[in-house]
Amino acid sequence: MERMNHKLKLAIAVLIFALGTMPGHADIPIGQDLTLSGFGTLGEVHSDYRQADFTGNFLQPSGAGYSRSWSATPDSNLGAQADVKIVDGLTGVVQVISRYGADGNYEPDLEWANIKYAITSDLAVRVGRTLLPTYERSDSENVGYTLPWVRLPNEIRYSNSATHSDGIDVLYRVTMGAVIQDLQLQFGRTSEEFPGAVFDGKNLVVLSDSLRYGDTSVHLAYQTMKYTYAGMPPAQFRLASAGITYDPGTWFVTGDSNYAHYDFFGDFFAWYLSGGLRLGQFTPYAIYSTEHAPSTVPPSGLASLGNERTVSAGVRWDFAKNLDFKLQLQQVTIESLDAPASFTNLQPGARIGDRVNVISLALDFVF
């Protein structure tokens, strides 16, 4: 594992050195119809808690704390994207990302792989793999440079393990004066690997609406599907989400929330609220995030899956073109021993109410 971490760090370091020699960010054109781009994060996380591992998402099998005091696995990743114009109105995109996953290595995953046909300037159809619009920042959550923080709060992602859909979607833009709405209707299926099990979702239907008016954006989404997990009978899943951002430039405030229901695992409610102030190259920010499972005992018998709350503060430093450095401090309160949203490898000494102090360092880049 440490050997894999070293290889990832070396690869990112080489790319960062190359970026430093570039005059500025630009997609790399290969002929007239093919463009390549990339992104990555070199991260290090420290946790003072020895009774569990803090992770970048709950699928990761280890992290910082119990396994080691410092770890690169929660946030480090490396991605590449190719955009191709096939003919007028017909385009394609492929995105591959290498990050620490449920299998305990950095094996690259296919995140995007679709073909898009623009019927009109406002109406388009895509076929293939796309990211699910579960959160306001779903399309860019893997690109650390686009986020004001080190990572999307773990609590908001806990409610839905699925990240992509294989199928077809319809995109329609509605413009009403200064208001722009991007509507999306999606049909397909999805799957996600857990340690020792696979989540498989079929008959997936997603409806989302992203609305923009001046400095304000609102994101609404609803999704439903049938799913199987670890040999259990097929069950139903539903999720509704709502997010809003106000960003006039010199400061921002943003929040997101979702409510999910699994027939087997029960209900989940998660939300976060964040604000920041841009002062030249520096952007200090704060976040409050929480995930809560109502107390009614579901068929799984796990009445408080994921429960935790986090208070975070940090600063982003845009010190060079297409490069940023982030320092984030957070205190996580564990409110469940049933797989809290940010932790794995819980030890017998873990207790409800334990408070965990985490330091995250991240160097983000795009090219």
C-alpha positions as CSV (number, residue, x, y, z in Angstrom):
1,M,0.0,0.0,0.0
2,E,2.8,2.4,0.9
3,R,4.4,1.6,-2.4
4,M,1.2,2.5,-4.3
5,N,1.0,5.8,-2.3
6,H,4.6,6.6,-3.3
7,K,3.8,6.0,-7.0
8,L,0.8,8.3,-6.9
9,K,2.7,11.0,-5.1
10,L,5.6,10.7,-7.6
11,A,3.2,10.9,-10.6
12,I,1.4,14.0,-9.2
13,A,4.8,15.6,-8.4
14,V,5.9,15.2,-12.0
15,L,2.7,16.6,-13.3
16,I,2.9,19.6,-11.0
17,F,6.5,20.3,-12.1
18,A,5.3,20.2,-15.7
19,L,2.4,22.5,-14.9
20,G,4.9,25.0,-13.3
21,T,6.6,25.3,-16.7
22,M,3.4,26.2,-18.5
23,P,2.4,29.8,-19.1
24,G,-1.2,29.2,-18.0
25,H,-4.0,26.7,-18.0
26,A,-5.5,25.6,-21.3
27,D,-6.9,22.4,-22.6
28,I,-4.5,20.6,-24.8
29,P,-5.8,20.4,-28.4
30,I,-4.9,17.3,-30.4
31,G,-5.9,18.3,-33.9
32,Q,-9.1,20.2,-34.3
33,D,-11.5,17.7,-32.9
34,L,-9.8,16.2,-29.8
35,T,-9.0,18.0,-26.5
36,L,-7.2,16.6,-23.5
37,S,-7.3,17.9,-19.9
38,G,-6.4,16.7,-16.5
39,F,-6.6,17.4,-12.8
40,G,-5.3,16.0,-9.5
41,T,-4.8,16.4,-5.7
42,L,-1.9,15.6,-3.6
43,G,-3.2,15.3,-0.1
44,E,-2.1,14.4,3.4
45,V,-4.5,13.9,6.4
46,H,-3.6,13.6,10.1
47,S,-6.1,12.3,12.7
48,D,-5.4,12.2,16.5
49,Y,-7.9,9.4,17.0
50,R,-6.5,5.9,17.4
51,Q,-9.8,4.0,17.6
52,A,-10.8,4.4,13.9
53,D,-9.5,5.6,10.5
54,F,-10.7,8.9,9.1
55,T,-11.4,8.5,5.3
56,G,-12.2,10.7,2.3
57,N,-15.4,8.7,1.7
58,F,-16.9,5.8,3.5
59,L,-16.0,3.3,0.8
60,Q,-12.3,3.5,1.5
61,P,-11.0,0.6,3.6
62,S,-8.4,2.6,5.6
63,G,-7.2,6.1,6.2
64,A,-5.6,8.2,9.0
65,G,-5.8,7.5,12.7
66,Y,-5.8,3.8,13.6
67,S,-3.8,2.5,10.6
68,R,-1.3,5.4,10.6
69,S,-1.4,8.9,12.0
70,W,-0.8,10.5,8.5
71,S,-2.2,9.2,5.3
72,A,-2.4,10.3,1.6
73,T,-5.3,8.0,0.8
74,P,-8.3,10.1,1.8
75,D,-7.9,12.8,-0.9
76,S,-5.1,12.1,-3.3
77,N,-6.2,11.4,-6.9
78,L,-5.2,11.9,-10.5
79,G,-7.6,12.3,-13.4
80,A,-7.6,12.8,-17.2
81,Q,-10.3,13.7,-19.7
82,A,-10.7,13.6,-23.4
83,D,-13.3,15.6,-25.3
84,V,-13.9,14.8,-28.9
85,K,-16.0,16.3,-31.7
86,I,-17.3,13.5,-33.9
87,V,-19.4,15.5,-36.3
88,D,-21.4,18.8,-36.0
89,G,-23.7,18.4,-33.1
90,L,-22.2,15.0,-32.0
91,T,-19.6,15.0,-29.3
92,G,-18.1,12.5,-26.8
93,V,-16.3,12.6,-23.5
94,V,-14.2,10.1,-21.5
95,Q,-12.9,10.7,-18.0
96,V,-10.7,8.4,-16.0
97,I,-9.7,8.9,-12.4
98,S,-7.2,7.1,-10.1
99,R,-8.1,7.3,-6.4
100,Y,-8.0,5.1,-3.4
101,G,-11.1,2.9,-3.5
102,A,-12.9,0.0,-1.9
103,D,-10.5,-2.5,-3.2
104,G,-7.6,-0.9,-1.4
105,N,-5.7,0.4,-4.4
106,Y,-5.5,3.2,-6.9
107,E,-6.8,1.3,-9.9
108,P,-8.2,3.8,-12.4
109,D,-12.0,4.0,-12.7
110,L,-14.1,5.2,-15.7
111,E,-16.1,8.1,-14.5
112,W,-17.4,9.6,-17.8
113,A,-17.9,7.8,-21.1
114,N,-20.8,9.1,-23.2
115,I,-21.8,10.5,-26.5
116,K,-23.9,13.6,-26.7
117,Y,-26.1,14.7,-29.6
118,A,-27.3,18.3,-29.6
119,I,-30.8,18.3,-31.2
120,T,-31.0,22.1,-30.8
121,S,-28.9,24.6,-28.9
122,D,-31.1,24.0,-25.9
123,L,-32.0,20.3,-26.2
124,A,-29.5,17.4,-26.2
125,V,-29.5,13.6,-25.6
126,R,-26.6,11.7,-24.0
127,V,-26.0,7.9,-24.1
128,G,-23.4,6.2,-21.9
129,R,-21.9,6.8,-18.5
130,T,-22.5,10.1,-16.7
131,L,-22.3,11.3,-13.1
132,L,-25.5,11.3,-11.0
133,P,-26.6,14.9,-10.2
134,T,-27.1,14.0,-6.5
135,Y,-25.5,17.1,-5.2
136,E,-25.0,20.7,-6.4
137,R,-21.3,19.9,-7.0
138,S,-21.7,16.3,-8.3
139,D,-20.1,17.1,-11.7
140,S,-16.9,18.4,-10.2
141,E,-16.6,16.8,-6.7
142,N,-13.6,14.8,-7.8
143,V,-11.8,18.0,-9.1
144,G,-10.4,19.5,-5.9
145,Y,-9.4,22.7,-7.6
146,T,-13.1,23.5,-8.3
147,L,-14.1,23.2,-4.6
148,P,-13.6,25.9,-2.0
149,W,-12.7,23.2,0.6
150,V,-10.4,20.2,0.7
151,R,-13.4,17.8,0.0
152,L,-17.1,17.7,-0.2
153,P,-18.3,17.0,3.3
154,N,-18.4,13.3,4.0
155,E,-21.8,13.5,5.6
156,I,-23.6,14.7,2.5
157,R,-22.2,11.9,0.4
158,Y,-23.0,9.1,2.9
159,S,-26.7,8.9,1.9
160,N,-26.0,7.6,-1.6
161,S,-23.0,5.4,-2.5
162,A,-23.8,5.5,-6.3
163,T,-21.9,8.1,-8.2
164,H,-22.7,7.4,-11.9
165,S,-25.3,6.1,-14.2
166,D,-25.1,3.9,-17.3
167,G,-27.9,4.7,-19.6
168,I,-29.5,7.7,-21.4
169,D,-30.4,11.2,-20.3
170,V,-32.1,14.2,-21.8
171,L,-30.9,17.7,-21.2
172,Y,-33.0,20.8,-21.8
173,R,-32.2,24.4,-21.1
174,V,-35.0,26.9,-20.4
175,T,-34.2,30.6,-20.5
176,M,-36.7,33.1,-19.1
177,G,-35.1,36.5,-19.0
178,A,-32.3,36.5,-16.4
179,V,-33.3,33.0,-15.2
180,I,-31.6,29.9,-16.7
181,Q,-32.8,26.4,-15.9
182,D,-30.9,23.2,-16.9
183,L,-33.3,20.3,-16.7
184,Q,-32.2,16.7,-16.8
185,L,-34.1,13.4,-17.1
186,Q,-32.0,10.3,-16.7
187,F,-32.7,6.6,-17.1
188,G,-30.2,3.8,-16.5
189,R,-28.6,1.6,-13.9
190,T,-25.7,1.9,-11.5
191,S,-23.3,-0.1,-9.3
192,E,-20.8,0.5,-6.6
193,E,-18.2,-1.8,-5.0
194,F,-18.1,-2.0,-1.2
195,P,-15.5,-4.0,0.7
196,G,-16.7,-7.5,0.2
197,A,-20.1,-6.6,-1.5
198,V,-21.6,-4.9,-4.5
199,F,-24.4,-2.4,-4.5
200,D,-26.4,-2.9,-7.8
201,G,-29.1,-0.5,-8.8
202,K,-31.6,-1.0,-11.7
203,N,-34.5,0.9,-13.1
204,L,-32.8,4.2,-12.1
205,V,-34.8,7.3,-12.8
206,V,-33.4,10.8,-12.0
207,L,-34.9,14.2,-12.5
208,S,-32.8,17.3,-11.7
209,D,-33.2,21.1,-12.1
210,S,-30.2,23.5,-11.9
211,L,-31.4,27.1,-11.8
212,R,-29.2,30.2,-12.1
213,Y,-30.2,33.8,-11.5
214,G,-27.4,36.4,-11.2
215,D,-25.1,35.4,-8.3
216,T,-27.6,32.7,-7.1
217,S,-27.8,29.1,-8.1
218,V,-30.2,26.4,-6.9
219,H,-30.0,22.7,-7.5
220,L,-32.9,20.2,-7.0
221,A,-32.9,16.5,-7.7
222,Y,-35.0,13.4,-7.2
223,Q,-33.9,9.8,-7.9
224,T,-35.4,6.4,-7.4
225,M,-34.2,2.8,-8.3
226,K,-34.4,-0.9,-7.3
227,Y,-31.3,-2.2,-5.7
228,T,-29.7,-5.4,-4.4
229,Y,-26.8,-5.6,-1.9
230,A,-24.9,-8.5,-0.4
231,G,-27.4,-11.1,-1.5
232,M,-30.4,-9.4,0.0
233,P,-33.8,-9.4,-1.8
234,P,-34.4,-6.5,-4.3
235,A,-35.5,-3.3,-2.5
236,Q,-36.4,0.3,-3.3
237,F,-34.3,3.4,-2.9
238,R,-35.4,7.1,-3.1
239,L,-33.5,10.3,-2.6
240,A,-34.5,14.0,-2.8
241,S,-31.9,16.7,-2.6
242,A,-31.7,20.5,-2.6
243,G,-28.8,22.9,-2.6
244,I,-28.2,26.6,-2.9
245,T,-25.2,28.9,-3.5
246,Y,-24.9,32.7,-3.4
247,D,-21.6,33.9,-4.7
248,P,-21.2,37.6,-5.6
249,G,-17.4,37.2,-6.0
250,T,-15.8,38.6,-2.9
251,W,-17.6,36.1,-0.6
252,F,-19.9,33.1,-0.8
253,V,-22.4,31.1,1.2
254,T,-23.5,27.6,0.1
255,G,-25.4,24.7,1.5
256,D,-26.8,21.3,0.4
257,S,-29.0,18.7,1.8
258,N,-30.6,15.3,1.0
259,Y,-33.1,12.9,2.4
260,A,-32.7,9.2,1.4
261,H,-34.8,6.1,2.0
262,Y,-33.6,2.5,1.6
263,D,-36.2,-0.2,2.3
264,F,-33.5,-2.3,4.1
265,F,-31.3,0.4,5.7
266,G,-34.0,3.0,6.6
267,D,-33.9,6.7,6.3
268,F,-31.0,9.2,6.2
269,F,-30.9,13.0,6.4
270,A,-27.8,15.0,5.7
271,W,-26.9,18.7,5.2
272,Y,-24.1,21.2,5.3
273,L,-23.7,25.0,5.4
274,S,-20.6,26.8,4.5
275,G,-19.3,30.4,4.0
276,G,-16.1,32.0,2.9
277,L,-14.5,35.3,2.2
278,R,-12.1,36.0,-0.7
279,L,-9.1,38.2,0.3
280,G,-6.8,38.3,-2.7
281,Q,-5.1,35.0,-3.0
282,F,-6.6,33.7,0.2
283,T,-10.1,32.4,1.0
284,P,-10.8,31.5,4.6
285,Y,-13.9,29.4,5.1
286,A,-16.0,27.5,7.6
287,I,-18.3,24.5,7.3
288,Y,-20.9,22.8,9.5
289,S,-22.1,19.4,8.3
290,T,-24.1,16.5,9.8
291,E,-25.7,13.2,8.9
292,H,-28.5,11.7,10.9
293,A,-30.5,8.5,10.6
294,P,-33.9,8.7,12.3
295,S,-34.2,6.3,15.3
296,T,-36.9,4.0,13.8
297,V,-35.2,0.6,13.5
298,P,-35.1,-0.6,9.8
299,P,-35.0,-4.2,8.7
300,S,-31.2,-4.1,8.8
301,G,-31.4,-3.5,12.6
302,L,-29.0,-0.5,12.3
303,A,-30.9,2.4,13.6
304,S,-28.1,5.1,13.6
305,L,-26.1,4.3,10.5
306,G,-23.5,7.0,9.7
307,N,-24.5,9.5,12.5
308,E,-21.9,12.2,13.0
309,R,-21.4,16.0,12.9
310,T,-18.4,18.1,11.9
311,V,-17.3,21.6,12.4
312,S,-14.5,22.7,10.0
313,A,-12.4,25.8,9.3
314,G,-9.8,26.3,6.6
315,V,-8.1,28.5,4.1
316,R,-7.5,28.2,0.4
317,W,-4.4,29.8,-1.1
318,D,-4.3,30.3,-4.9
319,F,-0.6,30.8,-5.1
320,A,-0.1,30.2,-8.8
321,K,-2.0,29.8,-12.0
322,N,-4.1,26.6,-11.8
323,L,-2.6,25.6,-8.4
324,D,-4.0,26.0,-5.0
325,F,-3.0,24.9,-1.5
326,K,-5.6,24.2,1.3
327,L,-5.3,23.8,5.0
328,Q,-8.4,22.5,6.7
329,L,-9.0,21.8,10.5
330,Q,-12.0,19.9,11.6
331,Q,-13.5,18.3,14.7
332,V,-15.8,15.3,14.1
333,T,-18.2,14.1,16.8
334,I,-19.0,10.4,16.4
335,E,-22.7,9.8,17.2
336,S,-22.9,6.2,16.1
337,L,-20.7,3.1,16.1
338,D,-22.6,1.8,13.1
339,A,-20.3,3.0,10.3
340,P,-20.1,6.7,11.0
341,A,-19.8,8.7,7.8
342,S,-16.1,9.6,8.0
343,F,-14.7,6.5,9.7
344,T,-13.8,2.9,9.2
345,N,-11.9,0.2,11.1
346,L,-13.6,1.1,14.4
347,Q,-11.9,-0.5,17.4
348,P,-13.4,-1.8,20.6
349,G,-12.3,1.5,22.4
350,A,-14.5,3.7,20.2
351,R,-17.4,5.4,22.0
352,I,-20.4,7.5,21.0
353,G,-19.6,11.1,21.7
354,D,-15.8,10.7,20.9
355,R,-14.4,13.9,19.3
356,V,-11.8,13.5,16.5
357,N,-9.4,16.3,15.5
358,V,-8.4,16.1,11.8
359,I,-5.8,18.2,9.8
360,S,-6.0,18.0,6.0
361,L,-3.5,19.4,3.6
362,A,-4.2,19.5,-0.1
363,L,-2.4,20.7,-3.2
364,D,-4.8,20.9,-6.2
365,F,-4.0,21.4,-9.8
366,V,-5.7,21.4,-13.2
367,F,-4.2,21.4,-16.7
